[in-house]
């Protein structure tokens, strides 16, 4: 059984919160860890995938292509950013009931080129509703989940103005509802940059990041480090980005020709060609440095839980000792690091459902006990 490694500031408030999250933490006797890059506490809570999903590539394949689709009903609000006319949307999951005006609400940021249709998001929202009665709404980025391209600018990990607009809309619609913010993969990068900007003014009681590529430079390097990584992830993700960029038509001609975009072999190539220029960076590396969550962990001023797997190809743990130290020095941040789980996977051998969903919902629920 594989221990869940927890990195956090070992104060009484955090310990009491973890005791209410049995998927994350269970008490364990023994000598405490001593080194600076060791977990903060001994932990009897474990996570292991089914035997057939031990390999991270197989885990990722399963959650992407083989998990049963839920096809949850969604009610859409379309929003237009007055600054440049860009179109985004909010998809509210409809479970066939009437939510109270004060129902706790989770705002969800999807991953790269994703949206409210993605299985990993729908399973999270359904679990949050089935177990704790949460309402969930997904912020769909420009060009994603059926949103039309109506502006020259797309989105990236450091652009937060569309999210800010959507949050204002949600607050206007449900001013009494306790709010939570969850991000998956690139969506969690956007989340951290939003929180870093707003800090204590963030209207959310707590925040959750699942499979955050904390150091985006290292993520890109790892995606291209082996033939298998490049073939399974680097090229596949690049194809998805190209499909999104083609929706812009001639709007991108100021950055790159259609032929250049077509010939780009990786995400890095596309970020060098388009993303960096669109958002005022020198190149892709400059964008990754500025957007990476690892640069902000020590500064975050409201509660946030990160859930990552050591075998995540897109978010590799190598060379992250200094980042673990940041988690331990900030009383607002927690990192739960599992041995396996892949990227946005975390399927448990116990019931073939997501352990990360359970852990995240447990964490959010601890902030509602006095509400």
C-alpha positions as CSV (number, residue, x, y, z in Angstrom):
1,X,0.0,0.0,0.0
2,X,1.4,3.4,-1.0
3,X,1.3,6.2,1.6
4,X,-0.1,9.6,0.5
5,X,2.7,12.1,1.1
6,X,1.5,15.3,2.7
7,X,3.4,18.6,2.5
8,X,2.0,21.4,4.6
9,X,2.6,23.7,7.5
10,X,2.2,21.4,10.5
11,X,0.0,23.7,12.6
12,X,-3.0,22.8,14.7
13,X,-5.6,24.2,12.3
14,X,-4.2,22.2,9.4
15,X,-4.0,19.0,11.5
16,X,-7.6,19.4,12.6
17,X,-8.7,19.9,9.0
18,X,-6.8,16.8,7.8
19,X,-8.4,14.7,10.5
20,X,-11.7,15.4,8.9
21,X,-10.4,14.2,5.5
22,X,-10.0,10.4,5.8
23,X,-9.1,10.0,2.2
24,X,-6.2,12.3,2.7
25,X,-5.0,11.6,6.2
26,X,-5.1,8.9,8.9
27,X,-3.0,8.9,12.0
28,X,0.1,6.7,12.1
29,X,2.6,6.1,14.9
30,X,6.3,6.2,14.3
31,X,9.4,8.4,14.2
32,X,8.6,11.7,12.4
33,X,10.4,12.6,9.1
34,X,13.5,14.7,9.6
35,X,14.8,16.1,6.2
36,X,13.5,19.3,4.8
37,X,12.2,17.7,1.6
38,X,10.3,14.9,3.5
39,X,6.6,14.9,4.1
40,X,5.3,16.9,7.0
41,X,3.7,14.0,8.8
42,X,3.5,10.2,8.9
43,X,0.3,9.1,7.2
44,X,-1.6,5.8,7.3
45,X,-3.9,6.9,4.4
46,X,-3.0,5.2,1.2
47,X,-3.9,5.4,-2.5
48,X,-3.3,2.6,-5.0
49,X,-4.8,2.1,-8.5
50,X,-6.2,-1.1,-9.8
51,X,-3.5,-3.6,-10.8
52,X,-4.3,-3.1,-14.5
53,X,-3.8,0.7,-14.2
54,X,-0.5,0.7,-12.3
55,X,1.3,2.1,-15.4
56,X,0.6,5.8,-15.8
57,X,0.2,5.6,-19.5
58,X,-2.5,3.0,-19.2
59,X,-4.2,5.0,-16.4
60,X,-4.3,8.1,-18.7
61,X,-5.6,6.0,-21.6
62,X,-8.4,4.6,-19.4
63,X,-9.6,7.9,-18.0
64,X,-9.4,9.5,-21.4
65,X,-11.0,6.9,-23.6
66,X,-12.5,4.0,-21.6
67,X,-14.4,5.6,-18.7
68,X,-18.2,5.5,-19.1
69,X,-19.5,8.9,-20.2
70,X,-22.1,10.4,-17.9
71,X,-23.6,13.0,-20.4
72,X,-24.8,15.2,-17.5
73,X,-27.4,17.8,-18.4
74,X,-26.0,21.4,-18.5
75,X,-27.6,24.8,-18.5
76,X,-25.5,27.5,-20.2
77,X,-24.9,31.1,-19.6
78,X,-22.9,32.8,-22.4
79,X,-20.8,35.8,-21.5
80,X,-18.9,38.3,-23.6
81,X,-15.8,40.2,-22.3
82,X,-16.5,43.8,-23.0
83,X,-12.7,44.5,-23.2
84,X,-12.2,42.7,-26.5
85,X,-15.5,40.9,-27.4
86,X,-14.2,37.4,-26.5
87,X,-16.9,34.8,-25.7
88,X,-16.8,32.3,-22.8
89,X,-19.5,30.4,-21.1
90,X,-20.7,29.0,-17.7
91,X,-22.2,25.5,-17.8
92,X,-24.4,24.7,-14.7
93,X,-24.9,21.0,-14.1
94,X,-28.5,20.1,-13.8
95,X,-29.3,17.1,-11.6
96,X,-33.0,17.5,-11.9
97,X,-33.5,19.3,-8.6
98,X,-33.9,22.9,-7.4
99,X,-30.8,24.1,-5.6
100,X,-31.2,26.5,-2.7
101,X,-29.9,30.1,-3.2
102,X,-27.4,29.3,-0.4
103,X,-26.2,26.0,-1.8
104,X,-22.4,25.7,-1.7
105,X,-21.1,26.1,-5.2
106,X,-18.0,24.8,-6.9
107,X,-16.6,26.8,-9.9
108,X,-14.5,24.5,-12.1
109,X,-11.7,25.4,-14.5
110,X,-11.1,22.7,-17.1
111,X,-7.8,21.5,-18.6
112,X,-6.2,22.3,-21.9
113,X,-8.8,22.6,-24.8
114,X,-11.3,20.9,-22.5
115,X,-14.7,21.9,-21.1
116,X,-17.8,20.8,-19.2
117,X,-18.2,17.7,-21.3
118,X,-15.0,16.1,-20.1
119,X,-15.5,12.9,-18.0
120,X,-13.0,13.9,-15.3
121,X,-15.0,17.1,-14.6
122,X,-18.4,15.5,-14.8
123,X,-17.5,12.7,-12.4
124,X,-16.1,15.3,-10.0
125,X,-19.2,17.4,-10.1
126,X,-21.5,14.4,-9.8
127,X,-19.6,13.0,-6.8
128,X,-19.7,16.5,-5.1
129,X,-23.4,16.6,-5.6
130,X,-24.2,13.0,-4.7
131,X,-22.2,13.0,-1.4
132,X,-22.4,16.6,-0.2
133,X,-25.0,18.3,-2.2
134,X,-22.7,20.8,-4.0
135,X,-23.8,22.8,-7.0
136,X,-21.1,22.9,-9.7
137,X,-20.6,25.2,-12.7
138,X,-17.8,25.0,-15.3
139,X,-16.0,28.0,-16.7
140,X,-15.5,27.2,-20.4
141,X,-12.7,29.1,-22.1
142,X,-12.6,30.8,-25.5
143,X,-13.0,28.3,-28.3
144,X,-13.7,25.4,-25.9
145,X,-16.9,23.4,-25.3
146,X,-18.7,25.0,-28.3
147,X,-17.7,28.6,-27.6
148,X,-17.3,30.7,-30.7
149,X,-14.2,32.7,-31.4
150,X,-15.2,36.3,-31.4
151,X,-11.9,38.1,-30.6
152,X,-8.3,38.0,-31.7
153,X,-7.1,36.8,-28.3
154,X,-7.4,33.3,-26.9
155,X,-6.5,32.1,-23.4
156,X,-3.5,30.9,-21.5
157,X,-2.4,29.9,-18.0
158,X,-1.8,33.5,-16.9
159,X,-5.0,35.1,-18.4
160,X,-7.6,35.5,-15.7
161,X,-9.9,38.4,-16.8
162,X,-12.5,36.0,-18.4
163,X,-12.6,34.0,-15.1
164,X,-13.0,37.2,-13.1
165,X,-15.9,38.2,-15.3
166,X,-17.5,34.8,-14.8
167,X,-17.0,34.9,-11.0
168,X,-18.8,38.3,-10.9
169,X,-21.7,36.7,-12.8
170,X,-21.9,33.8,-10.3
171,X,-21.8,36.2,-7.4
172,X,-24.6,38.3,-8.9
173,X,-26.7,35.1,-9.5
174,X,-26.1,33.5,-6.1
175,X,-24.8,36.2,-3.7
176,X,-25.4,34.1,-0.6
177,X,-23.8,30.9,-1.8
178,X,-20.5,29.8,-0.3
179,X,-18.0,29.5,-3.2
180,X,-15.2,27.1,-3.9
181,X,-12.8,27.0,-6.9
182,X,-11.4,23.8,-8.4
183,X,-8.9,23.6,-11.3
184,X,-7.7,20.6,-13.4
185,X,-4.4,20.6,-15.2
186,X,-4.0,23.9,-17.1
187,X,-7.2,25.1,-15.3
188,X,-5.4,24.8,-12.0
189,X,-2.6,27.0,-13.4
190,X,-5.2,29.7,-14.2
191,X,-6.7,29.1,-10.7
192,X,-3.3,29.8,-9.0
193,X,-2.6,32.9,-11.1
194,X,-6.1,34.2,-10.2
195,X,-5.5,33.5,-6.5
196,X,-2.0,35.1,-6.6
197,X,-3.6,38.2,-8.1
198,X,-6.5,38.5,-5.7
199,X,-5.1,36.9,-2.5
200,X,-7.3,37.5,0.5
201,X,-9.9,39.2,-1.7
202,X,-10.6,35.9,-3.5
203,X,-14.3,35.2,-2.8
204,X,-13.7,31.5,-2.5
205,X,-13.5,29.8,0.9
206,X,-11.0,27.3,-0.4
207,X,-9.3,26.2,-3.7
208,X,-8.4,22.9,-5.2
209,X,-5.8,22.0,-7.9
210,X,-5.7,18.5,-9.4
211,X,-2.7,17.5,-11.6
212,X,-1.2,21.0,-11.6
213,X,1.9,21.2,-13.9
214,X,3.7,23.3,-11.2
215,X,6.9,24.0,-13.2
216,X,5.7,24.3,-16.8
217,X,9.3,24.4,-18.2
218,X,9.9,21.0,-16.6
219,X,6.6,19.8,-17.9
220,X,7.4,20.7,-21.5
221,X,10.9,19.1,-21.1
222,X,9.4,15.9,-19.8
223,X,6.8,15.7,-22.5
224,X,9.6,15.6,-25.1
225,X,12.2,13.7,-23.1
226,X,11.4,10.2,-24.5
227,X,9.8,9.0,-27.8
228,X,6.9,7.5,-25.8
229,X,6.2,10.7,-23.9
230,X,6.4,12.7,-27.2
231,X,4.2,10.3,-29.1
232,X,1.5,9.8,-26.5
233,X,1.3,13.3,-25.0
234,X,3.4,16.0,-26.7
235,X,2.1,15.4,-30.3
236,X,-1.4,14.5,-29.2
237,X,-1.8,17.7,-27.1
238,X,-0.3,19.7,-29.9
239,X,-3.0,18.4,-32.3
240,X,-5.7,19.5,-29.9
241,X,-4.2,23.0,-29.7
242,X,-3.9,23.2,-33.5
243,X,-7.7,22.4,-33.8
244,X,-8.4,25.3,-31.4
245,X,-6.1,27.7,-33.2
246,X,-7.6,26.9,-36.6
247,X,-10.9,28.2,-35.2
248,X,-9.3,31.7,-35.2
249,X,-9.1,31.8,-39.0
250,X,-7.1,34.8,-40.2
251,X,-7.0,36.4,-36.8
252,X,-3.6,34.7,-36.0
253,X,-1.8,35.8,-39.2
254,X,-0.1,38.5,-37.2
255,X,1.6,35.8,-35.2
256,X,2.2,32.9,-37.5
257,X,1.0,31.5,-40.8
258,X,-1.3,28.6,-41.1
259,X,1.5,26.6,-42.6
260,X,3.8,27.3,-39.6
261,X,1.0,26.2,-37.2
262,X,0.4,23.1,-39.2
263,X,4.1,22.2,-39.1
264,X,4.6,22.8,-35.4
265,X,5.7,19.5,-33.8
266,X,5.0,20.2,-30.1
267,X,3.2,22.4,-27.6
268,X,6.4,24.3,-27.1
269,X,6.6,25.1,-30.9
270,X,3.0,26.4,-30.8
271,X,3.6,28.5,-27.6
272,X,6.7,30.0,-29.3
273,X,4.8,30.8,-32.5
274,X,1.5,32.0,-31.0
275,X,0.8,32.0,-27.3
276,X,3.9,34.0,-26.3
277,X,3.3,36.7,-28.9
278,X,-0.4,36.9,-28.2
279,X,0.2,37.6,-24.5
280,X,3.4,39.7,-24.7
281,X,6.1,37.1,-23.7
282,X,9.5,36.8,-25.3
283,X,9.0,33.1,-26.1
284,X,7.4,30.0,-24.7
285,X,10.0,29.6,-22.0
286,X,9.3,33.1,-20.7
287,X,5.5,32.4,-20.7
288,X,6.1,29.1,-18.7
289,X,8.3,30.9,-16.1
290,X,5.7,33.6,-15.5
291,X,2.7,31.2,-15.5
292,X,4.1,28.4,-13.3
293,X,2.4,27.8,-10.0
294,X,5.7,26.9,-8.3
295,X,6.6,30.6,-8.4
296,X,3.6,31.6,-6.3
297,X,3.0,28.9,-3.7
298,X,4.8,30.7,-0.9
299,X,2.7,33.8,-1.5
300,X,-0.9,32.4,-1.6
301,X,-3.0,33.8,1.2
302,X,-6.1,31.6,1.2
303,X,-6.5,27.8,1.7
304,X,-5.6,25.7,-1.3
305,X,-5.0,21.9,-1.7
306,X,-2.9,20.5,-4.5
307,X,-3.2,16.8,-5.5
308,X,-0.5,15.4,-7.8
309,X,0.9,12.0,-8.7
310,X,4.6,11.2,-8.8
311,X,4.2,9.3,-12.1
312,X,2.4,12.2,-13.9
313,X,4.2,12.7,-17.2
314,X,2.8,16.2,-17.5
315,X,3.7,17.2,-14.0
316,X,6.9,15.4,-13.1
317,X,8.1,15.7,-9.4
318,X,11.8,15.6,-10.2
319,X,13.7,18.6,-8.8
320,X,10.8,19.8,-6.8
321,X,12.4,19.7,-3.3
322,X,12.4,23.5,-3.0
323,X,8.7,23.6,-4.0
324,X,7.9,21.0,-1.2
325,X,9.6,23.4,1.2
326,X,7.3,26.2,0.1
327,X,4.3,24.2,0.9
328,X,5.6,23.5,4.4
329,X,6.3,27.2,5.0
330,X,3.0,28.5,4.0
331,X,0.1,27.9,6.4
332,X,-2.5,28.2,3.6
333,X,-1.1,25.5,1.2
334,X,-1.2,21.7,1.2
335,X,0.2,19.2,-1.3
336,X,-1.0,15.6,-1.4
337,X,1.5,13.6,-3.5
338,X,0.6,10.0,-4.5
339,X,3.0,7.4,-5.9
340,X,0.7,6.6,-8.8
341,X,-2.3,8.1,-10.4
342,X,-1.1,9.5,-13.7
343,X,-2.5,12.8,-15.0
344,X,-6.1,13.5,-14.0
345,X,-6.5,9.8,-13.2
346,X,-6.3,8.6,-9.6
347,X,-8.7,5.7,-10.2
348,X,-8.8,3.6,-6.9
349,X,-8.5,-0.1,-6.7
350,X,-11.2,-0.1,-4.0
351,X,-14.1,1.0,-6.2
352,X,-12.7,2.1,-9.6
353,X,-13.6,5.7,-8.9
354,X,-11.4,8.8,-8.5
355,X,-9.6,9.0,-5.1
356,X,-8.8,12.6,-5.9
357,X,-12.5,13.5,-6.2
358,X,-13.1,12.1,-2.7
359,X,-10.1,13.9,-1.2
360,X,-11.0,17.2,-2.9
361,X,-14.7,17.1,-1.8
362,X,-13.7,16.1,1.7
363,X,-11.3,19.1,1.9
364,X,-14.0,21.6,0.6
365,X,-16.6,20.2,3.1
366,X,-14.4,21.1,6.1
367,X,-15.0,24.7,5.3
368,X,-18.7,24.4,5.6
369,X,-19.0,23.1,9.1
370,X,-19.7,26.4,10.7
371,X,-21.8,27.8,7.8
